[in-house]
Amino acid sequence: MVASDPIHRPDRPSSGALTALDHAFAAARAAAEAGEVPVGAAVVRDGIVLAVAHNQPRRLNDPTAHAEILAIRAACAVLGEERLTGCDLYVTLEPCPMCAGAISIARIRRLYYGASDPKGGGVEHGPRVFDQPTCHHAPEVYGGFREREAAALLRDFFAQRRG
């Protein structure tokens, strides 16, 4: 990691991270089975998984129904709060700009993600939402967890769809 690089790359994930990521990956696989882009997310506070979701834009006819947005909404409902202070978000793919904005607004404490997304990401790539002066809250960001597995899920999904 370069000193100026805000993305922390794990040498080895902690056991807590693996548990939450297991939930996110299971959700991503469920998304693929449902014909949705395989991205899954889990919101955790104090080691307790509050919400797990996967992409559902097709099923819900809602272009904003990304895994991160749905998990944030569900966790807010569970807690009865509009902010997720003290919560961590685990997601299989680098969040897009829309989701990065929601992560900031929700006040997520830490973001852990799997595969980087050079084409559509908004954290490490693209607009780098958390680096903008208009971003009033930036979570700690940790990327590269199970990156190969996450990339393979996406690659296999799109290869199958292209047939």
PADODO-116259 format. One record per residue (C-alpha): y, x, z. Coordinates in steps of 0.02 Angstrom, whole numbers, plus 50000, padded with zeros to 5 digits. Layout:
N
{rolo {Y; X; Z}}
...
END
This chain:
163
{rolo {50000; 50000; 50000}}
{rolo {50173; 50064; 49954}}
{rolo {50298; 50057; 50097}}
{rolo {50411; 49937; 50001}}
{rolo {50265; 49826; 49948}}
{rolo {50266; 49668; 50056}}
{rolo {50087; 49624; 50007}}
{rolo {49963; 49695; 50132}}
{rolo {49792; 49736; 50057}}
{rolo {49645; 49728; 50176}}
{rolo {49526; 49873; 50200}}
{rolo {49407; 49748; 50277}}
{rolo {49441; 49565; 50323}}
{rolo {49426; 49515; 50505}}
{rolo {49289; 49394; 50555}}
{rolo {49420; 49257; 50584}}
{rolo {49486; 49281; 50409}}
{rolo {49311; 49269; 50337}}
{rolo {49280; 49103; 50424}}
{rolo {49439; 49024; 50357}}
{rolo {49410; 49100; 50186}}
{rolo {49234; 49029; 50185}}
{rolo {49312; 48856; 50202}}
{rolo {49436; 48893; 50063}}
{rolo {49300; 48958; 49946}}
{rolo {49189; 48807; 49981}}
{rolo {49337; 48696; 49936}}
{rolo {49368; 48796; 49777}}
{rolo {49186; 48772; 49725}}
{rolo {49203; 48585; 49759}}
{rolo {49357; 48582; 49647}}
{rolo {49260; 48663; 49505}}
{rolo {49119; 48536; 49525}}
{rolo {49249; 48397; 49512}}
{rolo {49322; 48473; 49353}}
{rolo {49478; 48538; 49441}}
{rolo {49541; 48717; 49433}}
{rolo {49442; 48803; 49573}}
{rolo {49572; 48841; 49705}}
{rolo {49542; 48803; 49888}}
{rolo {49650; 48819; 50043}}
{rolo {49630; 48808; 50232}}
{rolo {49763; 48794; 50368}}
{rolo {49719; 48873; 50535}}
{rolo {49806; 48877; 50704}}
{rolo {49738; 48974; 50852}}
{rolo {49572; 48998; 50764}}
{rolo {49549; 48811; 50733}}
{rolo {49538; 48749; 50554}}
{rolo {49660; 48603; 50543}}
{rolo {49643; 48560; 50359}}
{rolo {49546; 48611; 50204}}
{rolo {49590; 48555; 50028}}
{rolo {49562; 48596; 49846}}
{rolo {49659; 48568; 49687}}
{rolo {49661; 48384; 49635}}
{rolo {49797; 48358; 49503}}
{rolo {49676; 48272; 49383}}
{rolo {49596; 48155; 49509}}
{rolo {49761; 48107; 49590}}
{rolo {49863; 48107; 49429}}
{rolo {49986; 48217; 49522}}
{rolo {50040; 48387; 49454}}
{rolo {50092; 48440; 49630}}
{rolo {49918; 48410; 49704}}
{rolo {49880; 48595; 49723}}
{rolo {49762; 48652; 49861}}
{rolo {49903; 48729; 49963}}
{rolo {50013; 48573; 49956}}
{rolo {49869; 48458; 50003}}
{rolo {49813; 48571; 50146}}
{rolo {49992; 48584; 50213}}
{rolo {50013; 48394; 50206}}
{rolo {49847; 48366; 50295}}
{rolo {49884; 48495; 50431}}
{rolo {50056; 48418; 50462}}
{rolo {49973; 48248; 50480}}
{rolo {49843; 48318; 50602}}
{rolo {49977; 48399; 50709}}
{rolo {50104; 48259; 50690}}
{rolo {50235; 48389; 50646}}
{rolo {50339; 48427; 50492}}
{rolo {50324; 48616; 50514}}
{rolo {50170; 48724; 50534}}
{rolo {50244; 48857; 50647}}
{rolo {50106; 48969; 50713}}
{rolo {49987; 48918; 50573}}
{rolo {49906; 49029; 50443}}
{rolo {49860; 48979; 50266}}
{rolo {49708; 49048; 50177}}
{rolo {49698; 49017; 49990}}
{rolo {49583; 49084; 49855}}
{rolo {49723; 49119; 49729}}
{rolo {49899; 49187; 49743}}
{rolo {50011; 49033; 49765}}
{rolo {50119; 48974; 49620}}
{rolo {50308; 48964; 49644}}
{rolo {50300; 48780; 49695}}
{rolo {50169; 48815; 49829}}
{rolo {50260; 48971; 49888}}
{rolo {50415; 48863; 49914}}
{rolo {50313; 48737; 50014}}
{rolo {50237; 48877; 50118}}
{rolo {50412; 48937; 50161}}
{rolo {50477; 48764; 50203}}
{rolo {50323; 48728; 50311}}
{rolo {50357; 48890; 50407}}
{rolo {50180; 48957; 50383}}
{rolo {50162; 49113; 50490}}
{rolo {50040; 49211; 50382}}
{rolo {49976; 49190; 50205}}
{rolo {49807; 49262; 50156}}
{rolo {49752; 49249; 49975}}
{rolo {49610; 49306; 49865}}
{rolo {49646; 49340; 49682}}
{rolo {49816; 49389; 49616}}
{rolo {49889; 49278; 49479}}
{rolo {49994; 49382; 49359}}
{rolo {50023; 49232; 49244}}
{rolo {50067; 49096; 49369}}
{rolo {50088; 49174; 49539}}
{rolo {50249; 49160; 49638}}
{rolo {50219; 49283; 49780}}
{rolo {50167; 49451; 49710}}
{rolo {50209; 49404; 49531}}
{rolo {50336; 49297; 49439}}
{rolo {50487; 49246; 49543}}
{rolo {50421; 49324; 49705}}
{rolo {50487; 49174; 49803}}
{rolo {50483; 49256; 49974}}
{rolo {50594; 49399; 49913}}
{rolo {50735; 49284; 49857}}
{rolo {50896; 49270; 49960}}
{rolo {50877; 49080; 49955}}
{rolo {50710; 49093; 50047}}
{rolo {50747; 49062; 50230}}
{rolo {50570; 49095; 50294}}
{rolo {50446; 49220; 50226}}
{rolo {50271; 49227; 50300}}
{rolo {50176; 49388; 50324}}
{rolo {50076; 49406; 50163}}
{rolo {49902; 49479; 50146}}
{rolo {49824; 49484; 49973}}
{rolo {49660; 49537; 49897}}
{rolo {49535; 49451; 50012}}
{rolo {49372; 49426; 49916}}
{rolo {49476; 49453; 49759}}
{rolo {49327; 49482; 49643}}
{rolo {49240; 49324; 49702}}
{rolo {49398; 49221; 49679}}
{rolo {49431; 49293; 49506}}
{rolo {49249; 49261; 49456}}
{rolo {49262; 49077; 49509}}
{rolo {49413; 49054; 49397}}
{rolo {49343; 49155; 49252}}
{rolo {49178; 49060; 49254}}
{rolo {49265; 48892; 49266}}
{rolo {49376; 48923; 49115}}
{rolo {49234; 49002; 49014}}
{rolo {49129; 48846; 49043}}
{rolo {49272; 48731; 48994}}
{rolo {49303; 48827; 48833}}
{rolo {49117; 48815; 48801}}
END
